Amino acid sequence: MPMDENAGDECPLARIYLAATVSEARRVEAVLDQLDVDYSVRVEPCGRTLFGSTRQGAAFLVDAAQADACDEALERAGLGAGIVRDRDARERK
């Protein structure tokens, strides 16, 4: 279920998923809701269109302590391609 905008002030958040389409974002929401996980969603760039304009996606953030369980559930639901947490860690190195 969506969390309060200020929830990140109380606990560290982990960015776990970047959905490129509304239907994909709805599938992610359904998985997180089934887990009874609080999450936050923010708009982030996720590529470019054919004409070069920036494409926007939905980035999902959860309590960092729940991120591993969320990753596993998203993978089981066939949503592994949008998981970004591992990619984020590799890009920081």
N, CA, C and O atoms as CSV, one atom per row, in Angstrom:
chain,resi,resn,atom,element,x,y,z
A,1,MET,N,N,0.841,-1.168,0.000
A,1,MET,CA,C,0.000,0.000,0.000
A,1,MET,C,C,0.886,1.230,0.000
A,1,MET,O,O,1.948,1.224,0.623
A,2,PRO,N,N,0.472,2.283,-0.684
A,2,PRO,CA,C,1.304,3.477,-0.775
A,2,PRO,C,C,1.609,4.056,0.607
A,2,PRO,O,O,0.757,4.060,1.496
A,3,MET,N,N,2.829,4.539,0.768
A,3,MET,CA,C,3.222,5.106,2.054
A,3,MET,C,C,3.209,6.628,1.991
A,3,MET,O,O,3.187,7.230,0.918
A,4,ASP,N,N,3.223,7.211,3.147
A,4,ASP,CA,C,3.267,8.664,3.297
A,4,ASP,C,C,4.526,9.213,2.633
A,4,ASP,O,O,5.573,8.565,2.658
A,5,GLU,N,N,4.433,10.388,2.047
A,5,GLU,CA,C,5.567,10.996,1.348
A,5,GLU,C,C,6.781,11.189,2.249
A,5,GLU,O,O,7.910,11.187,1.760
A,6,ASN,N,N,6.577,11.354,3.542
A,6,ASN,CA,C,7.674,11.608,4.469
A,6,ASN,C,C,8.194,10.343,5.134
A,6,ASN,O,O,9.005,10.426,6.056
A,7,ALA,N,N,7.752,9.186,4.692
A,7,ALA,CA,C,8.155,7.929,5.323
A,7,ALA,C,C,9.656,7.702,5.232
A,7,ALA,O,O,10.235,7.067,6.113
A,8,GLY,N,N,10.293,8.205,4.189
A,8,GLY,CA,C,11.737,8.031,4.043
A,8,GLY,C,C,12.519,8.719,5.125
A,8,GLY,O,O,13.689,8.401,5.340
A,9,ASP,N,N,11.894,9.671,5.822
A,9,ASP,CA,C,12.559,10.344,6.935
A,9,ASP,C,C,12.690,9.411,8.128
A,9,ASP,O,O,13.602,9.568,8.940
A,10,GLU,N,N,11.785,8.438,8.245
A,10,GLU,CA,C,11.748,7.533,9.389
A,10,GLU,C,C,12.605,6.283,9.186
A,10,GLU,O,O,13.179,5.768,10.145
A,11,CYS,N,N,12.698,5.796,7.962
A,11,CYS,CA,C,13.452,4.575,7.684
A,11,CYS,C,C,14.131,4.714,6.319
A,11,CYS,O,O,13.619,5.411,5.443
A,12,PRO,N,N,15.272,4.059,6.135
A,12,PRO,CA,C,15.927,4.138,4.825
A,12,PRO,C,C,15.099,3.414,3.761
A,12,PRO,O,O,14.578,2.325,3.999
A,13,LEU,N,N,14.988,4.034,2.592
A,13,LEU,CA,C,14.231,3.444,1.493
A,13,LEU,C,C,15.182,2.891,0.442
A,13,LEU,O,O,16.267,3.428,0.220
A,14,ALA,N,N,14.760,1.814,-0.194
A,14,ALA,CA,C,15.516,1.206,-1.289
A,14,ALA,C,C,14.682,1.317,-2.559
A,14,ALA,O,O,13.502,0.966,-2.567
A,15,ARG,N,N,15.297,1.802,-3.628
A,15,ARG,CA,C,14.649,1.867,-4.940
A,15,ARG,C,C,14.747,0.467,-5.526
A,15,ARG,O,O,15.846,-0.035,-5.760
A,16,ILE,N,N,13.593,-0.168,-5.766
A,16,ILE,CA,C,13.635,-1.576,-6.171
A,16,ILE,C,C,13.173,-1.831,-7.597
A,16,ILE,O,O,13.538,-2.848,-8.188
A,17,TYR,N,N,12.374,-0.925,-8.163
A,17,TYR,CA,C,11.774,-1.239,-9.454
A,17,TYR,C,C,11.527,0.032,-10.248
A,17,TYR,O,O,11.182,1.069,-9.683
A,18,LEU,N,N,11.705,-0.052,-11.569
A,18,LEU,CA,C,11.377,1.053,-12.466
A,18,LEU,C,C,10.451,0.511,-13.547
A,18,LEU,O,O,10.870,-0.239,-14.429
A,19,ALA,N,N,9.185,0.903,-13.460
A,19,ALA,CA,C,8.163,0.456,-14.414
A,19,ALA,C,C,8.090,1.443,-15.566
A,19,ALA,O,O,7.979,2.651,-15.354
A,20,ALA,N,N,8.151,0.927,-16.779
A,20,ALA,CA,C,8.134,1.781,-17.967
A,20,ALA,C,C,6.717,2.088,-18.457
A,20,ALA,O,O,6.515,3.041,-19.209
A,21,THR,N,N,5.745,1.293,-18.039
A,21,THR,CA,C,4.364,1.504,-18.495
A,21,THR,C,C,3.414,1.494,-17.304
A,21,THR,O,O,3.751,1.007,-16.225
A,22,VAL,N,N,2.237,2.034,-17.519
A,22,VAL,CA,C,1.222,2.061,-16.463
A,22,VAL,C,C,0.789,0.643,-16.111
A,22,VAL,O,O,0.608,0.333,-14.933
A,23,SER,N,N,0.621,-0.212,-17.093
A,23,SER,CA,C,0.185,-1.584,-16.802
A,23,SER,C,C,1.241,-2.332,-15.987
A,23,SER,O,O,0.904,-3.111,-15.095
A,24,GLU,N,N,2.515,-2.096,-16.293
A,24,GLU,CA,C,3.590,-2.720,-15.518
A,24,GLU,C,C,3.573,-2.191,-14.083
A,24,GLU,O,O,3.740,-2.962,-13.139
A,25,ALA,N,N,3.374,-0.895,-13.914
A,25,ALA,CA,C,3.312,-0.301,-12.579
A,25,ALA,C,C,2.152,-0.889,-11.780
A,25,ALA,O,O,2.284,-1.137,-10.582
A,26,ARG,N,N,1.035,-1.110,-12.432
A,26,ARG,CA,C,-0.115,-1.711,-11.736
A,26,ARG,C,C,0.193,-3.133,-11.289
A,26,ARG,O,O,-0.230,-3.550,-10.211
A,27,ARG,N,N,0.928,-3.880,-12.111
A,27,ARG,CA,C,1.314,-5.250,-11.728
A,27,ARG,C,C,2.241,-5.227,-10.521
A,27,ARG,O,O,2.114,-6.054,-9.618
A,28,VAL,N,N,3.183,-4.270,-10.506
A,28,VAL,CA,C,4.096,-4.133,-9.366
A,28,VAL,C,C,3.303,-3.781,-8.112
A,28,VAL,O,O,3.533,-4.365,-7.052
A,29,GLU,N,N,2.380,-2.840,-8.218
A,29,GLU,CA,C,1.541,-2.472,-7.077
A,29,GLU,C,C,0.791,-3.685,-6.537
A,29,GLU,O,O,0.695,-3.866,-5.324
A,30,ALA,N,N,0.263,-4.508,-7.424
A,30,ALA,CA,C,-0.486,-5.699,-6.990
A,30,ALA,C,C,0.409,-6.651,-6.210
A,30,ALA,O,O,-0.007,-7.197,-5.188
A,31,VAL,N,N,1.642,-6.857,-6.687
A,31,VAL,CA,C,2.573,-7.755,-5.985
A,31,VAL,C,C,2.909,-7.185,-4.609
A,31,VAL,O,O,2.879,-7.912,-3.616
A,32,LEU,N,N,3.223,-5.904,-4.540
A,32,LEU,CA,C,3.579,-5.288,-3.261
A,32,LEU,C,C,2.391,-5.259,-2.306
A,32,LEU,O,O,2.559,-5.436,-1.099
A,33,ASP,N,N,1.201,-5.038,-2.835
A,33,ASP,CA,C,-0.001,-5.072,-1.993
A,33,ASP,C,C,-0.243,-6.463,-1.429
A,33,ASP,O,O,-0.638,-6.598,-0.271
A,34,GLN,N,N,-0.011,-7.508,-2.235
A,34,GLN,CA,C,-0.175,-8.882,-1.744
A,34,GLN,C,C,0.798,-9.174,-0.606
A,34,GLN,O,O,0.478,-9.931,0.310
A,35,LEU,N,N,1.987,-8.572,-0.666
A,35,LEU,CA,C,2.974,-8.753,0.403
A,35,LEU,C,C,2.661,-7.877,1.613
A,35,LEU,O,O,3.302,-8.009,2.656
A,36,ASP,N,N,1.686,-6.990,1.482
A,36,ASP,CA,C,1.340,-6.026,2.525
A,36,ASP,C,C,2.537,-5.131,2.858
A,36,ASP,O,O,2.826,-4.846,4.021
A,37,VAL,N,N,3.220,-4.700,1.796
A,37,VAL,CA,C,4.394,-3.838,1.925
A,37,VAL,C,C,3.985,-2.399,1.627
A,37,VAL,O,O,3.267,-2.138,0.661
A,38,ASP,N,N,4.440,-1.479,2.452
A,38,ASP,CA,C,4.242,-0.060,2.170
A,38,ASP,C,C,5.277,0.360,1.144
A,38,ASP,O,O,6.435,-0.049,1.228
A,39,TYR,N,N,4.876,1.169,0.180
A,39,TYR,CA,C,5.802,1.601,-0.875
A,39,TYR,C,C,5.506,3.036,-1.263
A,39,TYR,O,O,4.422,3.568,-1.024
A,40,SER,N,N,6.503,3.632,-1.866
A,40,SER,CA,C,6.365,4.980,-2.393
A,40,SER,C,C,6.668,4.905,-3.887
A,40,SER,O,O,7.474,4.083,-4.323
A,41,VAL,N,N,6.020,5.766,-4.666
A,41,VAL,CA,C,6.241,5.793,-6.113
A,41,VAL,C,C,6.618,7.211,-6.506
A,41,VAL,O,O,5.992,8.178,-6.070
A,42,ARG,N,N,7.647,7.324,-7.336
A,42,ARG,CA,C,8.009,8.638,-7.862
A,42,ARG,C,C,8.287,8.516,-9.354
A,42,ARG,O,O,8.659,7.449,-9.842
A,43,VAL,N,N,8.105,9.608,-10.065
A,43,VAL,CA,C,8.332,9.634,-11.510
A,43,VAL,C,C,9.823,9.858,-11.760
A,43,VAL,O,O,10.443,10.747,-11.176
A,44,GLU,N,N,10.385,9.020,-12.650
A,44,GLU,CA,C,11.803,9.130,-13.013
A,44,GLU,C,C,11.954,8.894,-14.507
A,44,GLU,O,O,11.138,8.199,-15.111
A,45,PRO,N,N,12.993,9.469,-15.108
A,45,PRO,CA,C,13.264,9.188,-16.522
A,45,PRO,C,C,13.619,7.710,-16.695
A,45,PRO,O,O,14.314,7.129,-15.861
A,46,CYS,N,N,13.137,7.113,-17.780
A,46,CYS,CA,C,13.453,5.695,-17.999
A,46,CYS,C,C,13.804,5.401,-19.456
A,46,CYS,O,O,13.639,4.274,-19.922
A,47,GLY,N,N,14.280,6.395,-20.160
A,47,GLY,CA,C,14.687,6.173,-21.537
A,47,GLY,C,C,14.245,7.312,-22.430
A,47,GLY,O,O,13.856,8.383,-21.965
A,48,ARG,N,N,14.314,7.051,-23.729
A,48,ARG,CA,C,13.941,8.056,-24.718
A,48,ARG,C,C,12.946,7.458,-25.705
A,48,ARG,O,O,12.946,6.257,-25.974
A,49,THR,N,N,12.107,8.327,-26.229
A,49,THR,CA,C,11.164,7.902,-27.260
A,49,THR,C,C,11.881,7.878,-28.603
A,49,THR,O,O,13.042,8.277,-28.702
A,50,LEU,N,N,11.199,7.417,-29.616
A,50,LEU,CA,C,11.737,7.367,-30.967
A,50,LEU,C,C,12.159,8.753,-31.449
A,50,LEU,O,O,13.090,8.881,-32.244
A,51,PHE,N,N,11.480,9.778,-30.971
A,51,PHE,CA,C,11.766,11.143,-31.395
A,51,PHE,C,C,12.735,11.870,-30.472
A,51,PHE,O,O,12.985,13.061,-30.660
A,52,GLY,N,N,13.282,11.178,-29.480
A,52,GLY,CA,C,14.315,11.738,-28.624
A,52,GLY,C,C,13.867,12.408,-27.350
A,52,GLY,O,O,14.705,12.869,-26.575
A,53,SER,N,N,12.566,12.478,-27.104
A,53,SER,CA,C,12.127,13.090,-25.849
A,53,SER,C,C,12.258,12.068,-24.709
A,53,SER,O,O,12.260,10.857,-24.932
A,54,THR,N,N,12.366,12.588,-23.503
A,54,THR,CA,C,12.544,11.730,-22.334
A,54,THR,C,C,11.255,10.998,-22.006
A,54,THR,O,O,10.171,11.581,-21.984
A,55,ARG,N,N,11.400,9.719,-21.757
A,55,ARG,CA,C,10.267,8.885,-21.367
A,55,ARG,C,C,10.255,8.763,-19.847
A,55,ARG,O,O,11.310,8.583,-19.240
A,56,GLN,N,N,9.092,8.856,-19.226
A,56,GLN,CA,C,8.975,8.793,-17.769
A,56,GLN,C,C,8.465,7.429,-17.324
A,56,GLN,O,O,7.642,6.807,-17.996
A,57,GLY,N,N,8.968,6.977,-16.182
A,57,GLY,CA,C,8.523,5.717,-15.611
A,57,GLY,C,C,8.186,5.901,-14.141
A,57,GLY,O,O,8.357,6.986,-13.587
A,58,ALA,N,N,7.710,4.841,-13.518
A,58,ALA,CA,C,7.353,4.860,-12.101
A,58,ALA,C,C,8.397,4.077,-11.317
A,58,ALA,O,O,8.548,2.869,-11.497
A,59,ALA,N,N,9.117,4.779,-10.444
A,59,ALA,CA,C,10.113,4.136,-9.589
A,59,ALA,C,C,9.452,3.781,-8.259
A,59,ALA,O,O,8.799,4.618,-7.637
A,60,PHE,N,N,9.627,2.538,-7.835
A,60,PHE,CA,C,9.042,2.058,-6.583
A,60,PHE,C,C,10.122,1.981,-5.515
A,60,PHE,O,O,11.208,1.450,-5.748
A,61,LEU,N,N,9.810,2.518,-4.344
A,61,LEU,CA,C,10.723,2.503,-3.208
A,61,LEU,C,C,10.031,1.836,-2.025
A,61,LEU,O,O,8.846,2.057,-1.777
A,62,VAL,N,N,10.786,1.018,-1.301
A,62,VAL,CA,C,10.252,0.330,-0.120
A,62,VAL,C,C,11.245,0.475,1.020
A,62,VAL,O,O,12.385,0.891,0.814
A,63,ASP,N,N,10.805,0.131,2.220
A,63,ASP,CA,C,11.701,0.084,3.371
A,63,ASP,C,C,12.862,-0.850,3.007
A,63,ASP,O,O,12.643,-1.975,2.558
A,64,ALA,N,N,14.077,-0.382,3.199
A,64,ALA,CA,C,15.259,-1.165,2.800
A,64,ALA,C,C,15.271,-2.560,3.426
A,64,ALA,O,O,15.793,-3.500,2.826
A,65,ALA,N,N,14.707,-2.704,4.615
A,65,ALA,CA,C,14.675,-4.016,5.280
A,65,ALA,C,C,13.776,-5.008,4.546
A,65,ALA,O,O,13.929,-6.217,4.725
A,66,GLN,N,N,12.847,-4.528,3.729
A,66,GLN,CA,C,11.922,-5.398,3.005
A,66,GLN,C,C,12.311,-5.583,1.537
A,66,GLN,O,O,11.636,-6.310,0.808
A,67,ALA,N,N,13.372,-4.943,1.105
A,67,ALA,CA,C,13.724,-4.937,-0.319
A,67,ALA,C,C,14.017,-6.329,-0.876
A,67,ALA,O,O,13.586,-6.640,-1.987
A,68,ASP,N,N,14.728,-7.162,-0.148
A,68,ASP,CA,C,15.053,-8.506,-0.654
A,68,ASP,C,C,13.786,-9.326,-0.909
A,68,ASP,O,O,13.657,-9.971,-1.949
A,69,ALA,N,N,12.859,-9.296,0.041
A,69,ALA,CA,C,11.614,-10.047,-0.116
A,69,ALA,C,C,10.809,-9.512,-1.302
A,69,ALA,O,O,10.185,-10.283,-2.031
A,70,CYS,N,N,10.826,-8.203,-1.491
A,70,CYS,CA,C,10.100,-7.604,-2.617
A,70,CYS,C,C,10.725,-8.024,-3.942
A,70,CYS,O,O,10.015,-8.378,-4.883
A,71,ASP,N,N,12.062,-7.984,-4.017
A,71,ASP,CA,C,12.753,-8.416,-5.233
A,71,ASP,C,C,12.366,-9.847,-5.605
A,71,ASP,O,O,12.076,-10.143,-6.764
A,72,GLU,N,N,12.367,-10.730,-4.602
A,72,GLU,CA,C,12.046,-12.142,-4.854
A,72,GLU,C,C,10.608,-12.289,-5.345
A,72,GLU,O,O,10.350,-13.050,-6.278
A,73,ALA,N,N,9.677,-11.575,-4.733
A,73,ALA,CA,C,8.271,-11.671,-5.131
A,73,ALA,C,C,8.061,-11.122,-6.542
A,73,ALA,O,O,7.299,-11.693,-7.322
A,74,LEU,N,N,8.729,-10.025,-6.871
A,74,LEU,CA,C,8.613,-9.456,-8.216
A,74,LEU,C,C,9.202,-10.406,-9.255
A,74,LEU,O,O,8.653,-10.557,-10.347
A,75,GLU,N,N,10.301,-11.034,-8.918
A,75,GLU,CA,C,10.927,-12.011,-9.822
A,75,GLU,C,C,9.967,-13.181,-10.063
A,75,GLU,O,O,9.781,-13.602,-11.205
A,76,ARG,N,N,9.360,-13.705,-9.001
A,76,ARG,CA,C,8.408,-14.819,-9.133
A,76,ARG,C,C,7.196,-14.427,-9.969
A,76,ARG,O,O,6.607,-15.272,-10.642
A,77,ALA,N,N,6.824,-13.157,-9.930
A,77,ALA,CA,C,5.661,-12.673,-10.682
A,77,ALA,C,C,5.998,-12.373,-12.141
A,77,ALA,O,O,5.147,-11.893,-12.890
A,78,GLY,N,N,7.235,-12.653,-12.547
A,78,GLY,CA,C,7.635,-12.420,-13.926
A,78,GLY,C,C,8.022,-10.985,-14.221
A,78,GLY,O,O,8.020,-10.566,-15.378
A,79,LEU,N,N,8.354,-10.225,-13.183
A,79,LEU,CA,C,8.695,-8.817,-13.346
A,79,LEU,C,C,10.177,-8.548,-13.106
A,79,LEU,O,O,10.553,-7.433,-12.743
A,80,GLY,N,N,11.004,-9.541,-13.301
A,80,GLY,CA,C,12.435,-9.401,-13.019
A,80,GLY,C,C,13.157,-8.353,-13.844
A,80,GLY,O,O,14.145,-7.783,-13.383
A,81,ALA,N,N,12.686,-8.088,-15.049
A,81,ALA,CA,C,13.394,-7.151,-15.933
A,81,ALA,C,C,13.425,-5.729,-15.389
A,81,ALA,O,O,14.341,-4.973,-15.712
A,82,GLY,N,N,12.449,-5.346,-14.573
A,82,GLY,CA,C,12.395,-3.981,-14.065
A,82,GLY,C,C,13.044,-3.777,-12.711
A,82,GLY,O,O,13.079,-2.656,-12.204
A,83,ILE,N,N,13.564,-4.860,-12.111
A,83,ILE,CA,C,14.219,-4.725,-10.809
A,83,ILE,C,C,15.501,-3.935,-10.999
A,83,ILE,O,O,16.342,-4.295,-11.823
A,84,VAL,N,N,15.653,-2.855,-10.235
A,84,VAL,CA,C,16.793,-1.950,-10.432
A,84,VAL,C,C,17.755,-1.912,-9.262
A,84,VAL,O,O,18.828,-1.322,-9.389
A,85,ARG,N,N,17.432,-2.499,-8.153
A,85,ARG,CA,C,18.277,-2.376,-6.957
A,85,ARG,C,C,19.682,-2.899,-7.200
A,85,ARG,O,O,20.654,-2.231,-6.848
A,86,ASP,N,N,19.811,-4.070,-7.790
A,86,ASP,CA,C,21.138,-4.624,-8.054
A,86,ASP,C,C,21.885,-3.774,-9.077
A,86,ASP,O,O,23.090,-3.557,-8.947
A,87,ARG,N,N,21.171,-3.293,-10.092
A,87,ARG,CA,C,21.776,-2.429,-11.092
A,87,ARG,C,C,22.281,-1.138,-10.476
A,87,ARG,O,O,23.360,-0.663,-10.829
A,88,ASP,N,N,21.508,-0.559,-9.552
A,88,ASP,CA,C,21.902,0.677,-8.878
A,88,ASP,C,C,23.201,0.474,-8.107
A,88,ASP,O,O,24.088,1.326,-8.148
A,89,ALA,N,N,23.316,-0.647,-7.405
A,89,ALA,CA,C,24.516,-0.924,-6.631
A,89,ALA,C,C,25.743,-1.078,-7.531
A,89,ALA,O,O,26.826,-0.599,-7.196
A,90,ARG,N,N,25.572,-1.748,-8.676
A,90,ARG,CA,C,26.708,-1.921,-9.605
A,90,ARG,C,C,27.122,-0.584,-10.212
A,90,ARG,O,O,28.314,-0.351,-10.415
A,91,GLU,N,N,26.176,0.293,-10.505
A,91,GLU,CA,C,26.495,1.580,-11.116
A,91,GLU,C,C,27.245,2.498,-10.157
A,91,GLU,O,O,28.009,3.354,-10.604
A,92,ARG,N,N,27.046,2.339,-8.851
A,92,ARG,CA,C,27.738,3.176,-7.865
A,92,ARG,C,C,29.198,2.770,-7.707
A,92,ARG,O,O,30.008,3.582,-7.258
A,93,LYS,N,N,29.556,1.552,-8.058
A,93,LYS,CA,C,30.933,1.069,-7.878
A,93,LYS,C,C,31.864,1.666,-8.897
A,93,LYS,O,O,33.059,1.369,-8.890
